[in-house]
Amino acid sequence: MALYVHKYGGTSVGNTERIRTVADKIIKARRRGEDIVVVVSAMSGETNKLVGFAQEVAERPDPREMDVLLSTGEQVTIALLAMALQDRGCPAVSYTGWQVRILSDDAHTKARIENIDTEGMRADLDQGKVVVVAGFQGVTEEGDITTLGRGGSDTTAVALAAALKADECLIFTDVDGVYTTDPRIEPKARRLERITFEEMLEMASLGSKVLQIRSVEFAGKYNVPLRVLSSFEEGGGTLISYEEAGVEKALISGIAFNRDEAKLTVQGVPDRPGIASKILGPIAAANIEVDMIVQNVAEDQTTDFTFTVHRNEYRKALEILEATRQELGAKLVHGDNTIVKVSIVGVGMRSHAGIAAKTFAALAKEGINIRMISTSEIKISVVVDEKYLELAVRTLHDAFGLDRQPEAA
């Protein structure tokens, strides 16, 4: 029998009625002759409620105890779903992450999976049972409960699919697939039938919220085909897999954007070896992640050094640069937290020239000034003023005809 891992997020199991709907969906799959392992998140809002409880009793909750607390959310869901399946005559058994023995490191609240014991799950599947597993959690060698951080349930599902050598990992969510861009920004956005791991990784890292980066990385590493589907509507969703020879490649697969950007510039710095390290060293020491970097050298042998950070880190980064300005020998430090990043992504870029020129020309035609540019083999990112975000997305979507079927590679 084919084996599928299903993953249902918090919205999909947000109340008992939706849990019964999920049970019906699983039973339909069973009737098609499929073996099913199900991974579920906590019911929508439950994790935030538990975090709130912790903050009410402790100013700085202990990470180990936070994991003990947060893991209870998924425990409720697995029990309710197993009950709903059993009530419909479908044999089912629920397991927490530590019962399955999803072995992780001991980095509490952001642990990483190291190994999974599949023997018990295989025995249950051989007996015709649906196995329901709590997502987002694991256990250390010492027996301490851990949680896997943001997107942890997606990572659990992919890891189980890899360990069990499942045919596919189905991620059921509140959207019916991966779109060429956010349909709330561009109503003509089109659902993609398929996308490569590489493209999905870029989309996720650039702001697409459909899947968390860690789960896509895991799937790519172990070659687990992922399919994003709606919990509430029927449809084929979007398949995420490796590039296949003979499959027509889209020139551009999608447009991602990130509103959470801020830009900082150190102006008039002496152009000498090690200056970039001196600028970014204190930023890194403050645990601030840097995204795009641009350096321009002037005729007077000084340089302007510009980089972007998450908008939440803007004030902190600006204070650090001001504190180190004299040591750097810089003339001026300034920033802007009213910018956004818009990116086009597609493996088709590898075999096509002129994509950058087409991108810049389309934006220029609409009077959109580009503040920074970053490229890789399959993406082009531009930083523009925040007020141009929606116009830039719609302009590029139209310029590359993303509302239509892919151009031939």
Secondary structure, 3 states (H helix, E strand, C coil): CCEEEEEECCCCCCCHHHHHHHHHHHHHHHHCCCEEEEEECCCCCHHHHHHHHHHHHCCCCCHHHHHHHHHHHHHHHHHHHHHHHHHCCCCEEEECHHHHCEEECCCCCCCCEEEECCHHHHHHHHCCCEEEEECCEEECCCCCEEECCCCHHHHHHHHHHHHHCCCEEEEEECCCCCECCCCCCCCCCCECCEEEHHHHHHHHHCCCCCCCHHHHHHHHHCCCCEEEEECCCCCCCEEEECCCCCCCCCCCCEEEEEEEEEEEEEEEEECCCCHHHHHHHHHHHCCCCEEEEEEEECCCCEEEEEEEEEHHHHHHHHHHHHHHHHHHCCCEEEEEEEEEEEEEECHHHHHCCCHHHHHHHHHHHCCCCCCEEEEECCEEEEEEEHHHHHHHHHHHHHHCCCCCCCCCC
